[in-house]
Amino acid sequence: MEYTLLKTYGNPESAYIDAGMLRTHGIKCEVQESAGSELFPAPDGGIGWTKLFVDRDQGDQALNLLKNYSD
């Protein structure tokens, strides 16, 4: 399985919330954090980052779910 970057977050909490929602809908995903993401969280980025990766074959479905979830 190949993963592709879906979204980058300024704080890990938002990434884990989105990942949980995607997993609930059967989307395979993984959250990766930089070393500074917990130490220096920021709303729109900053020193740390958190990235959400999804199964490449489910990328479009994941984007649609996140878009509908945030509306």
C-alpha positions as CSV (number, residue, x, y, z in Angstrom):
1,M,0.0,0.0,0.0
2,E,1.3,3.4,-0.9
3,Y,0.4,6.5,1.2
4,T,0.0,10.0,-0.1
5,L,0.0,13.3,1.8
6,L,-3.5,14.5,2.3
7,K,-3.1,17.5,4.6
8,T,-0.6,19.3,6.8
9,Y,-1.7,20.7,10.2
10,G,-0.3,23.2,12.7
11,N,-1.4,21.1,15.6
12,P,-1.6,17.3,16.1
13,E,-5.1,17.3,17.7
14,S,-6.8,18.3,14.5
15,A,-4.9,15.7,12.5
16,Y,-5.9,12.9,14.9
17,I,-9.5,14.0,14.9
18,D,-9.6,13.9,11.0
19,A,-7.7,10.6,11.0
20,G,-10.3,9.1,13.4
21,M,-13.2,10.3,11.2
22,L,-11.5,8.9,8.1
23,R,-10.8,5.5,9.8
24,T,-14.5,5.4,10.8
25,H,-15.3,5.6,7.1
26,G,-12.9,2.8,6.2
27,I,-10.0,5.1,5.0
28,K,-6.6,3.8,5.8
29,C,-4.5,6.7,7.1
30,E,-1.4,7.6,9.2
31,V,-0.5,10.7,11.2
32,Q,3.2,11.8,11.3
33,E,4.4,14.6,13.6
34,S,7.6,16.6,13.5
35,A,9.6,16.8,16.7
36,G,8.4,20.3,17.4
37,S,4.7,19.8,16.8
38,E,3.9,19.0,20.5
39,L,6.4,21.4,21.9
40,F,5.4,24.4,19.8
41,P,1.8,23.9,18.5
42,A,0.5,26.7,16.3
43,P,-2.9,27.1,14.6
44,D,-1.5,27.5,11.0
45,G,1.9,25.8,11.2
46,G,4.9,27.2,12.9
47,I,7.9,25.3,14.1
48,G,6.2,21.9,14.2
49,W,4.0,20.2,11.8
50,T,1.7,17.2,11.7
51,K,0.9,15.5,8.4
52,L,-2.0,13.2,7.5
53,F,-1.3,10.5,4.9
54,V,-3.9,8.3,3.3
55,D,-3.9,5.2,1.1
56,R,-3.2,6.6,-2.3
57,D,-6.2,4.8,-3.8
58,Q,-8.5,6.4,-1.2
59,G,-7.2,10.0,-1.6
60,D,-10.2,11.4,-3.4
61,Q,-12.7,9.8,-1.1
62,A,-10.7,11.1,1.9
63,L,-10.7,14.7,0.6
64,N,-14.4,14.6,-0.1
65,L,-15.1,13.3,3.5
66,L,-13.0,16.0,5.0
67,K,-14.6,18.7,2.9
68,N,-18.1,17.5,3.9
69,Y,-17.1,17.0,7.5
70,S,-15.8,20.6,7.8
71,D,-18.8,22.2,6.1
